[in-house]
Amino acid sequence: MPKKLRVGVIFGGRSGEHEISIRSARAIVEAIDRKKFDVIPIAITKEGKWLSPSQSAQLLPASVHGLLPPRTHEASGEVALLGDPSHKGLISLETNSQAAGGEKLDVVFPALHGPFGEDGTVQGLLEMADVPYVGCGVLASSCGMDKVTMKSLFVQAGLPICKHLWFLRSQWRNNPDKIARKVTSEIGLPCFVKPANLGSSVGVSRATDKKSLSKAIDLAAEYDRKIIIEEELVAREIECAVLGNDEPKASLPGEYVVYDEAARFLDYTEKYANTGHVSFVVPAPLSKSMTTKIQRMAIQAFQSVDGAGLARVDFFLTRNGGDLVINELNTMPGLTEVSGYPKMWEASGLPFPRLLETLIELAFERHKEKSLTKTSR
């Protein structure tokens, strides 16, 4: 019987998406093929402390504890991730008052969403350790996290985007009236106000007048030093999942369908709570030509940031003229039970357990390709 691969799943993190990351990790543990893989949980607290597998397991629901390797629960202490390429993998050190042991991780799945995890920071650590890992590299992760930089790359690739502007938190605090005038004159109201470096609609608000605009900017400024303002479009919200490395493929698109006007936009609650206001429909009811166009543009967007592994690309399809514009790209989309990414691949013929296996295969493929690059003269 082939030896099982040890997959270190990193989750939690110093981010407003901490709880969503825990839900993604739970979904991975529940769905992964346990005949082929052992999952070693590695949690990061909201304060940034890295926990041992035994402590990390306690952050996951009790229902999945039995799905983890037995030794996961034996030791306690903190975890040390050694950036030593000679190990050809990360070493998790379980420490206590008597001894320290080590366990090799064959591949890492950084199921982290938002800053300090999805933004290239953890990816840089994994690159230094020379360990295969799931998902985009440092460049794509950092560009995909910053909505302003991401949109600039989309423009360079010839992809259509919505009207937007951005500014810094310090600029807003120093001269709020000037910023407010700039927003109303260049973007107009209503508009959407977002932290430039966050996902899951955390810190996002719809502003309809000067008062709500000020309140929305203050909220976004709690989560990031950079704030982005986007025009409001009367449009359908379409998503498309991308999978692959140098030759990526796109899934059937999905669509968020609103059933209740109480859901004015897809905020955090509407995305992750069962409110009954919206549902995710896949495949989206689109013409064959529009489906093909969305898939093509999703791959273009993925390649424009030099993506690898996976990404979800979000679109607006305007209701008046049928124009298609790209909203953003997410380099580590949610993998929860309500997330669109696994649902789109399920509808495209790739069930979640096989999707996870494919992502791990792509991690090894990319690591092997990068190892061909010379690092000395």
Summary of the structure (lengths in Angstrom):
residues: 377
radius of gyration: 21.1
end to end distance: 41.8
largest distance: 69.1
contacts: 1283
relative contact order: 0.13
helix: 37%
strand: 25%
